[in-house]
Amino acid sequence: MSYVLALTGGIATGKSTADDFFKKKSIPIIDCDQIAHELMKPGNASWQVIKDHFGVEYLNSDQTINRKKLGQLVFSNKRALSELNQLTHPLIFDKTVAKIKEYQNFALVILDAPVYFEAGLDKKHVANGVLVITLPEQLQIERLKKRNNLSDEEARMRINSQMPLAEKEKMADFVVANTGTIKELENKLEQILIKIKEEG
């Protein structure tokens, strides 16, 4: 059986940089965001429930989901976000579990799950350990504004729609502060891999 390490954190804290490091190590990565995107393609399960629940006004002319319009709704309306999550999280969970089974011959698998705790995956014990990549809030806001070209308020709204990083840190097995260079982040991740190997 493989050791499944859930990788989570907040928006713009550096999860994709961590993913790049694991890829270089030839460790398979299951990307929950990618699974979510796949399920939102026209005709797929999440697309169907979003269309049925929120209405065709959230579809583009080519029938794809208007992610910008849906994003504006859910990031400014807690109830809509909760409804969206209740509809899509179980679908993402089922697909994720199926993916983990495909990789059971690997010693270590990374489960990149930005909303690991929010989606209740910790209660379903899909991972053996949880790694949280964290940042001070001000730095997170700066990085997010720069990355997504957002205003200060838009960036704060997105960050506030997620569980606070301090809460995630309390529930994590490993916590890495990504406040330095990429090399420093990679060194910290290397230490975690050694620890997992030793304990395994």
Backbone torsions as a table, in degrees:
resi	resn	phi	psi	omega
1	MET	NA	141.3	-179.7
2	SER	-85.6	157.5	173.6
3	TYR	-89.1	120.1	-179.6
4	VAL	-98.7	118.3	178.3
5	LEU	-105.6	113.7	178.0
6	ALA	-78.7	129.8	179.0
7	LEU	-109.2	119.8	-178.6
8	THR	-143.3	-175.6	-177.3
9	GLY	162.0	-146.3	177.2
10	GLY	-116.4	174.8	178.5
11	ILE	-64.5	132.8	177.9
12	ALA	65.9	25.0	178.1
13	THR	-90.5	-11.8	176.3
14	GLY	114.9	24.8	-179.9
15	LYS	-64.9	-37.1	-178.0
16	SER	-69.9	-29.2	174.9
17	THR	-66.2	-39.3	176.9
18	ALA	-65.2	-41.6	176.9
19	ASP	-57.1	-43.5	-179.8
20	ASP	-58.9	-40.1	179.2
21	PHE	-63.3	-46.1	-179.1
22	PHE	-66.2	-35.6	177.4
23	LYS	-61.2	-42.7	179.8
24	LYS	-61.1	-26.7	179.9
25	LYS	-88.4	4.9	-177.6
26	SER	58.4	33.6	176.1
27	ILE	-93.4	126.1	-178.9
28	PRO	-64.7	143.8	-179.4
29	ILE	-122.2	128.5	173.8
30	ILE	-102.6	117.4	-174.0
31	ASP	-101.3	108.2	-177.5
32	CYS	-64.2	-32.9	177.4
33	ASP	-63.8	-40.9	179.4
34	GLN	-64.1	-41.5	177.6
35	ILE	-61.5	-43.6	179.9
36	ALA	-61.5	-42.8	179.4
37	HIS	-63.3	-42.7	-179.3
38	GLU	-59.7	-45.3	-178.3
39	LEU	-68.0	-18.7	-178.7
40	MET	-91.2	-0.4	178.7
41	LYS	-69.9	147.2	-177.1
42	PRO	-48.1	129.2	178.2
43	GLY	91.9	-16.6	-180.0
44	ASN	-84.5	170.9	-168.1
45	ALA	-56.5	-50.2	-178.1
46	SER	-67.5	-37.8	178.6
47	TRP	-56.6	-45.0	-178.2
48	GLN	-61.2	-49.0	-176.8
49	VAL	-69.7	-32.6	178.8
50	ILE	-68.9	-44.0	179.6
51	LYS	-62.0	-45.2	-178.0
52	ASP	-65.8	-37.8	-173.6
53	HIS	-86.3	-47.3	-174.3
54	PHE	-93.2	-18.8	175.8
55	GLY	100.6	159.9	-176.4
56	VAL	-66.6	-14.6	178.7
57	GLU	-68.0	-9.9	176.4
58	TYR	-97.6	14.2	175.9
59	LEU	-108.4	146.9	173.0
60	ASN	-80.4	173.3	-178.7
61	SER	-63.1	-26.5	178.7
62	ASP	-88.3	13.3	177.6
63	GLN	76.6	-2.0	175.3
64	THR	-74.8	160.1	179.6
65	ILE	-74.2	134.6	176.6
66	ASN	-79.4	89.8	-173.2
67	ARG	-63.1	-33.3	-178.9
68	LYS	-65.6	-46.7	-178.3
69	LYS	-65.8	-43.4	179.2
70	LEU	-65.0	-39.8	178.4
71	GLY	-61.2	-43.6	179.6
72	GLN	-61.6	-37.3	179.6
73	LEU	-68.1	-53.6	-171.9
74	VAL	-73.8	-26.8	179.3
75	PHE	-79.2	-13.7	179.8
76	SER	-112.0	0.7	-175.4
77	ASN	-140.5	104.2	-174.5
78	LYS	-59.7	-35.9	-178.2
79	ARG	-67.6	-41.7	179.7
80	ALA	-64.5	-38.7	178.9
81	LEU	-64.1	-43.2	179.9
82	SER	-63.7	-40.3	178.5
83	GLU	-64.3	-43.8	179.9
84	LEU	-60.8	-44.2	-179.9
85	ASN	-63.9	-41.8	-179.8
86	GLN	-63.7	-32.4	-179.7
87	LEU	-76.7	-42.7	-169.9
88	THR	-97.0	-30.1	-175.6
89	HIS	-58.4	-43.2	179.3
90	PRO	-61.8	-34.6	180.0
91	LEU	-68.0	-42.2	179.3
92	ILE	-65.9	-39.8	-179.5
93	PHE	-59.8	-48.5	-178.6
94	ASP	-59.8	-42.7	-179.3
95	LYS	-67.2	-38.6	-179.6
96	THR	-63.4	-46.4	-179.6
97	VAL	-60.4	-41.6	178.5
98	ALA	-62.4	-39.5	179.2
99	LYS	-65.7	-42.7	-179.7
100	ILE	-58.1	-41.2	-179.7
101	LYS	-60.5	-33.7	-180.0
102	GLU	-64.3	-25.7	-175.2
103	TYR	-104.7	17.7	-171.4
104	GLN	-68.7	-7.2	176.7
105	ASN	-86.0	-6.3	178.4
106	PHE	-88.3	146.0	-179.8
107	ALA	-67.4	-36.9	-176.9
108	LEU	-137.9	136.1	176.8
109	VAL	-129.6	135.9	176.3
110	ILE	-96.5	129.6	175.5
111	LEU	-108.2	101.0	-178.9
112	ASP	-80.5	103.6	-173.0
113	ALA	-131.9	89.0	-177.8
114	PRO	-54.3	-36.1	-179.1
115	VAL	-109.6	42.6	-177.5
116	TYR	-53.1	-49.8	-178.5
117	PHE	-77.4	-41.8	-178.6
118	GLU	-59.9	-34.7	-177.7
119	ALA	-85.5	-0.4	178.2
120	GLY	73.6	18.9	-179.3
121	LEU	-67.4	-27.0	178.0
122	ASP	-64.3	-34.1	179.7
123	LYS	-72.4	-23.1	-177.8
124	LYS	-94.3	1.8	175.3
125	HIS	50.2	49.8	178.9
126	VAL	-82.3	-16.2	-179.1
127	ALA	-121.1	156.3	177.2
128	ASN	-86.7	-25.7	-179.7
129	GLY	-151.8	158.8	-179.0
130	VAL	-126.4	129.1	176.8
131	LEU	-111.8	123.1	178.3
132	VAL	-107.8	127.1	174.7
133	ILE	-99.3	124.0	-169.6
134	THR	-125.5	163.2	-178.8
135	LEU	-150.9	150.7	170.1
136	PRO	-63.4	145.0	-172.3
137	GLU	-55.6	-42.9	-177.1
138	GLN	-61.7	-40.0	179.0
139	LEU	-68.0	-37.4	177.8
140	GLN	-62.4	-44.4	179.4
141	ILE	-61.6	-46.3	-179.8
142	GLU	-59.7	-46.8	-178.2
143	ARG	-65.0	-39.9	-178.6
144	LEU	-68.1	-41.9	179.1
145	LYS	-59.9	-43.4	-178.0
146	LYS	-68.3	-44.9	-174.6
147	ARG	-68.1	-45.3	-173.6
148	ASN	-104.3	5.6	178.7
149	ASN	57.0	50.8	-175.7
150	LEU	-108.3	159.7	172.4
151	SER	-78.6	167.8	179.1
152	ASP	-56.0	-44.9	-177.3
153	GLU	-66.1	-42.9	179.3
154	GLU	-61.8	-41.8	-179.4
155	ALA	-63.4	-44.7	179.8
156	ARG	-63.0	-39.9	-179.8
157	MET	-61.0	-42.2	-179.9
158	ARG	-66.8	-42.1	179.9
159	ILE	-65.7	-41.0	-179.0
160	ASN	-70.6	-16.5	179.1
161	SER	-78.3	-9.8	178.8
162	GLN	-103.5	163.6	176.5
163	MET	-66.0	138.5	-179.3
164	PRO	-56.8	141.2	-178.6
165	LEU	-58.1	-36.5	-179.4
166	ALA	-58.8	-36.7	178.6
167	GLU	-68.9	-41.5	179.8
168	LYS	-63.5	-40.2	-178.9
169	GLU	-58.4	-39.9	-178.8
170	LYS	-62.1	-30.3	-175.1
171	MET	-97.1	-0.3	-174.9
172	ALA	-88.1	156.0	172.7
173	ASP	-88.0	-31.4	179.3
174	PHE	-134.5	136.2	178.2
175	VAL	-126.3	129.2	178.7
176	VAL	-124.3	122.7	176.0
177	ALA	-88.0	119.4	-177.0
178	ASN	-95.3	64.0	-174.7
179	THR	-104.1	-6.8	-177.4
180	GLY	-108.9	-144.3	-178.2
181	THR	-83.8	170.2	176.9
182	ILE	-61.6	-39.6	-179.7
183	LYS	-60.0	-42.8	-180.0
184	GLU	-63.9	-40.3	177.9
185	LEU	-62.8	-44.9	-179.3
186	GLU	-62.0	-38.7	177.9
187	ASN	-62.3	-40.8	179.0
188	LYS	-65.2	-40.3	-179.8
189	LEU	-67.3	-37.3	177.7
190	GLU	-58.1	-43.5	179.2
191	GLN	-60.5	-39.1	-179.5
192	ILE	-66.4	-41.7	178.0
193	LEU	-60.5	-40.7	179.2
194	ILE	-63.0	-44.5	-179.8
195	LYS	-59.9	-45.7	-178.7
196	ILE	-62.6	-42.4	-179.7
197	LYS	-62.1	-44.1	-179.4
198	GLU	-63.5	-41.9	-177.4
199	GLU	-75.7	-29.1	-177.9
200	GLY	-70.9	NA	NA
